[in-house]
Amino acid sequence: MTLSNAGVSKADHEHDETFTVAIYEAEEGGYWAEVLELPGCASQGESLDELRDNIIDAIGAVLEVYAEDGDRPRPRAVSTMSVRVPLPA
């Protein structure tokens, strides 16, 4: 799944930072997500569009707390990979 900020101009991204967001389907319906570089930063939404908006808000809130404390989040080394695993017969 990919969430994008389609429709946002390049000038709007001048001071942007990219974060890795893991998206999961919620058992009760909808989706939830966590930001891998910001431990504890998570959100949910009934649709992927709502989830995108909510996780952007959550990231903004976490970054505001860091800024208020005069700090910046410490980048964590995050890599993703896909693995193919044989399933038992």
Beta strands, then each sheet from edge to edge (+ up, - down):
strand 1: 21-25
strand 2: 31-35
strand 3: 42-45
sheet 1: 1+ 2- 3+
end
